[in-house]
Amino acid sequence: MKKTAVALLSVSMLMVTACNSKIDVKYDYNVEDYVQLGQYENISVQVDKTSIENELIESKIKQDVEDNTTYTEVDRGAIASDQILVTYTATSSGASLSGLTNTDGKTMILGTDTLGLELDELDQALYGMTPGQTKILIVDIPEDYSSDLYKGTRVVFELTMQTVAQANVPMITNAYVKEAFGYDTVEEYRQSIKESLETDINSKVENKIQEDVLSSLQDTFKISSYPDSLMEETRSRLETSIGFYADFSNLSKDEYCQKQYGLSFDDFVKKSVVQQLIMEAIVKDRNMTMREYDYKGSLDDFAADNGYSNADTFVEKFGKDKIVKAMLVQKAQDYVIEHANISYK
């Protein structure tokens, strides 16, 4: 009986050892050939938490004001901030263009919204129009227009202003917040907003810390060149992800990256590669590893953080090796931030 127990114990120990074995990660380049280590501990950054709080609070107050703004119809020319109702028709060579026509009417805030036709001259023509007024505009649709159906077409637009309404914007006073939200003072109202936004504030502060720490980190490391395989892999991955958001925004990849990051697409690829190399250098310098138990325990959350609700689909898409490498990069990034000197103002 004792021998059987010992045997079973030995099998259990072998299973635990196997489940917690170190995962062997293979790279097709030596990161030390491309990166000269710099300082990655005790990086000092100062984050303006107060400004982040105020920015989010003011944004919420602005939204509350917009939600409580009322409009009164007026008999004058439309100006910015007016709520207008406009109808429009489009014809070309006498034929109606249904895709550029709206006879039901579009309600919009002048100066904030647009007709949605990607034609600035139409939006600008709405200024000064009075209720009941009609304008005729002849527009040559540009060759780079988003809809192939209308590119290069000369179109006659007929715009009719149906109504013009002036905004009645509430003032943020003690009396207003008492009536609208039940708070005795503006200060109590602001404090309630701050408390409701605590998660968003903390998230934005953490993002700012990460952004500033990683930016400072790059200044201390030297990158001599880039591995071809990593450049190709990163470019391919970003062409898919950035391309999706760029297409959704009707922008090219360059335009999207300039708008979001202030970089061209090529420069954004290089920046991503630099960040990857630096983290891989830290992984190697710290001798960081990933074990099977930790990999499996983190996989669901890691997949979710990367936009995949199903871990199996995530693994099928990228493969275990790439995912483990990404987990190690995240581990290095967490180490750097945890060992940074963060101060607030």
Salt bridges, closest charged atoms under 4 A:
ASP24 OD2 - LYS26 NZ 3.08
GLU32 OE1 - LYS284 NZ 3.70
GLU41 OE2 - ARG286 NH1 3.68
GLU53 OE1 - LYS194 NZ 3.62
GLU55 OE2 - LYS204 NZ 3.22
GLU58 OE2 - ARG190 NH1 2.57
ASP64 OD1 - LYS60 NZ 2.69
ASP82 OD2 - ARG76 NH1 2.72
ASP140 OD1 - ARG154 NE 2.70
ASP148 OD1 - LYS151 NZ 2.80
ASP184 OD1 - LYS178 NZ 2.96
ASP212 OD1 - LYS208 NZ 3.35
ASP266 OD1 - ARG235 NH2 2.78
GLU292 OE2 - LYS320 NZ 2.57
ASP321 OD2 - LYS325 NZ 3.25
